[in-house]
Amino acid sequence: MKPLVSIITVVRNDAAALRRTLASVARCKGQRSEYLIIDGASSDDTLQVAAEQSALIDQLHSETDHGIYDAMNKSILLAHGDYLLFLNAGDELLVDPEELLGGVTDETVMVYGKARMLHPDGTLSYIKGKRLKSRYRFLKGMPLCHQAVLYRRETIFPFDTSFRIMADRVMTWQLLRRYGLKQSRFVDRIMVNYYEGGFSASLPPQAWSAEENRFYDLAGVSWYRHKKQVNRLFKEYVRIPLKRLFKGNDQCAS
């Protein structure tokens, strides 16, 4: 039987994180789901951890790659499911993805929900994800947790590997620009636990800014970088000083 969902985990040298993800997939994987692990030629115990759950894993591929988005592009070609769910090593699946696809039609290119964003120690940071009202929300930042999105395989774009940290945001924007919000569906459920503090968190603000400016150019909204700069200056030199001023006056009055 052709799988409805392909759950995909990309990993390299992160055995402990993979063990946590495997346990969650074992609890939530449905009868019409396949599970792929794309390993970047790990040299630690990652492959041994995967071997312990060989009955759970439908495809395991281990070879060198050019980063996480290159590995994810490989998985798109290897997957057989109608929908793809990218669940990175360390993240935890909380629901059976098949349940979220009930009533979905062939026109639905994206099904998305919420994610519980956690600090590295497992404490709650915040809940991410809500119904999108405009694709232009992506100009402000990534409004969704990528691990809480099911993408239709036949319509997904390859990840642009020239982006190091926001190719998922770029791809999702492109998908919605082509097909529109009407062909996406929001599910009001927490789908995953996402642990913050990964590779992207280690990069300086300059790296984020450079990639975001490239995204604005790609999206044809280069002017938006200037709007963000004006907003930042207004916040730094007007809103925050006024807030401090009024707070100080309130304390004096008391």
C-alpha positions in Angstrom: 0.0 0.0 0.0 1.3 3.4 -0.9 2.1 5.4 2.2 0.0 8.5 3.0 2.8 10.2 5.0 6.6 10.1 4.8 8.2 11.1 8.1 11.8 12.2 7.5 14.6 12.7 9.9 17.9 14.2 8.9 20.8 13.6 11.3 24.5 13.6 11.6 26.5 12.7 14.7 23.7 13.1 17.2 22.9 9.7 18.6 21.2 11.0 21.8 18.9 13.3 19.9 18.0 10.6 17.4 17.1 8.2 20.2 14.5 10.8 21.5 13.0 11.3 18.1 12.8 7.5 17.3 10.9 7.0 20.6 8.4 9.6 19.6 7.9 8.2 16.1 7.4 4.7 17.5 4.5 6.1 19.6 2.8 8.0 16.8 3.6 6.4 13.4 0.4 5.1 11.7 -0.2 2.2 9.5 0.1 4.3 6.3 3.2 6.1 7.2 6.8 5.4 6.2 9.9 6.6 8.2 13.1 7.7 6.5 16.4 8.5 8.2 18.9 10.5 6.1 22.2 10.3 7.8 25.2 12.5 6.9 27.8 9.7 7.2 27.9 9.8 11.0 31.0 8.7 12.8 29.5 8.4 16.3 26.9 5.9 17.6 24.0 7.4 15.5 23.8 4.5 13.1 23.9 2.0 16.0 21.0 3.8 17.6 19.1 3.6 14.3 19.9 -0.1 14.0 18.2 -0.7 17.4 14.9 0.5 15.8 15.3 -1.1 12.4 11.7 -2.4 12.5 10.5 1.2 12.7 12.6 2.5 9.9 11.5 1.9 6.3 14.5 3.6 4.7 18.0 4.4 6.1 20.5 6.2 3.9 23.9 7.2 5.2 26.3 9.2 3.0 28.1 12.5 3.0 26.1 15.6 2.0 26.3 19.3 1.8 24.3 20.2 4.8 20.8 19.7 6.2 18.9 21.2 3.2 20.8 19.0 0.8 19.9 16.0 2.8 16.3 17.1 2.9 16.3 17.4 -0.9 17.6 13.9 -1.2 14.7 12.7 1.0 12.1 14.3 -1.2 13.3 12.1 -4.1 13.4 9.0 -1.9 10.0 9.4 -0.2 6.8 7.7 -1.4 4.2 9.3 0.7 1.6 11.8 -0.5 2.7 14.2 2.3 6.1 14.8 3.8 6.8 15.7 7.5 10.4 16.8 8.3 11.2 15.9 11.9 14.8 16.7 12.8 16.8 14.6 15.2 15.9 15.7 18.7 12.4 16.8 17.9 9.4 14.8 19.1 6.3 13.8 17.2 3.2 14.1 19.4 0.4 13.1 17.0 -0.2 10.5 14.3 0.2 12.6 11.1 -2.4 10.5 9.3 -5.1 11.8 11.7 -4.4 15.3 10.6 -5.1 14.5 7.0 -8.7 13.4 7.4 -10.9 15.2 4.9 -7.9 16.7 3.1 -8.4 16.9 -0.7 -5.9 16.6 -3.5 -5.9 20.3 -3.8 -4.4 20.8 -0.3 -0.7 21.5 -0.7 0.1 22.1 3.0 -1.4 21.1 6.3 0.1 22.9 9.3 -0.5 23.1 13.1 1.3 24.2 16.3 4.6 23.3 17.9 5.6 23.4 21.5 8.9 25.4 21.4 11.2 24.2 24.2 14.4 25.4 25.7 17.3 22.9 25.5 16.5 21.8 29.1 13.0 20.9 28.1 11.2 23.8 29.7 8.5 25.6 27.7 9.6 28.7 25.7 6.3 29.3 23.8 3.7 27.8 21.5 4.3 28.6 17.8 1.8 28.4 14.9 -1.6 29.8 14.2 -3.9 30.2 11.2 -2.2 32.2 8.5 -4.2 35.2 7.2 -1.6 36.3 4.6 1.5 34.8 3.1 3.1 38.2 3.6 3.4 37.2 7.3 6.6 35.4 6.1 8.2 38.8 5.5 8.3 39.4 9.3 9.7 36.0 10.1 9.0 32.3 10.0 5.4 32.2 11.4 5.3 28.4 11.5 7.5 25.7 13.0 8.8 23.7 10.0 8.4 20.4 11.9 4.7 21.1 12.3 3.9 21.3 8.6 2.9 18.5 6.2 3.8 19.3 2.6 2.3 17.6 -0.4 5.2 15.8 -2.1 4.1 16.5 -5.7 3.9 20.3 -5.1 6.8 20.9 -2.8 9.8 23.0 -4.0 13.3 21.8 -3.5 15.1 23.6 -0.7 17.4 26.3 -1.9 20.8 25.1 -0.5 22.4 28.5 -1.0 20.5 29.4 2.2 22.0 28.0 5.4 19.3 28.7 7.9 16.1 29.8 6.3 15.6 27.6 3.2 12.4 26.2 4.8 11.0 29.7 5.1 11.8 30.5 1.5 10.4 27.2 0.2 7.1 27.6 2.2 6.7 31.2 0.9 7.2 30.0 -2.7 4.6 27.2 -2.2 2.0 29.6 -0.9 2.8 32.2 -3.5 2.1 29.6 -6.2 -0.9 27.9 -4.8 -2.4 30.4 -2.3 -3.6 30.1 1.3 -6.9 28.6 0.2 -5.0 25.4 -0.7 -3.5 25.1 2.8 -5.2 23.9 5.9 -4.7 24.8 9.6 -5.1 22.1 12.3 -5.5 23.5 15.8 -3.3 20.9 17.5 0.2 20.8 18.9 2.0 18.4 16.5 5.6 18.4 17.8 8.0 19.3 20.5 10.8 21.5 19.0 14.0 22.0 21.0 15.6 25.3 20.5 19.3 26.0 20.4 20.3 24.1 17.2 22.7 25.2 14.5 20.7 28.3 13.5 20.9 29.6 17.1 24.7 29.6 17.0 24.9 32.0 14.1 25.4 35.8 14.6 22.7 38.3 13.8 24.6 39.4 10.7 24.2 36.0 9.2 20.4 36.1 9.8 20.2 39.6 8.4 22.1 38.7 5.2 19.9 35.7 4.5 16.8 37.6 5.2 17.8 40.4 2.8 18.4 37.7 0.1 15.0 36.4 0.8 13.4 39.8 0.3 15.2 40.1 -3.0 14.0 36.7 -4.1 10.4 37.6 -3.1 10.5 40.8 -5.0 10.1 43.0 -1.9 13.6 44.5 -1.5 11.9 47.6 0.0 10.9 45.6 3.1 14.4 45.6 4.4 14.2 49.4 4.7 10.9 49.2 6.4 12.3 46.9 9.0 15.2 49.2 9.5 12.9 52.2 10.1 10.8 50.1 12.5 14.0 49.1 14.4 15.2 52.7 14.7 11.7 53.9 15.8 11.7 51.2 18.5 15.2 51.9 19.7 15.0 55.7 19.7 11.4 56.5 20.3 9.2 53.8 21.6 11.6 52.3 24.2 12.8 55.8 25.5 9.1 56.9 25.9 8.2 53.7 27.7 11.1 54.2 30.1 10.1 57.9 30.6 6.5 57.1 31.4 7.5 54.3 33.7 9.9 56.6 35.5 7.1 59.2 35.9 4.7 56.6 37.3 7.3 55.6 39.9 7.8 59.2 41.0 4.1 59.8 41.3 3.7 56.8 43.6 
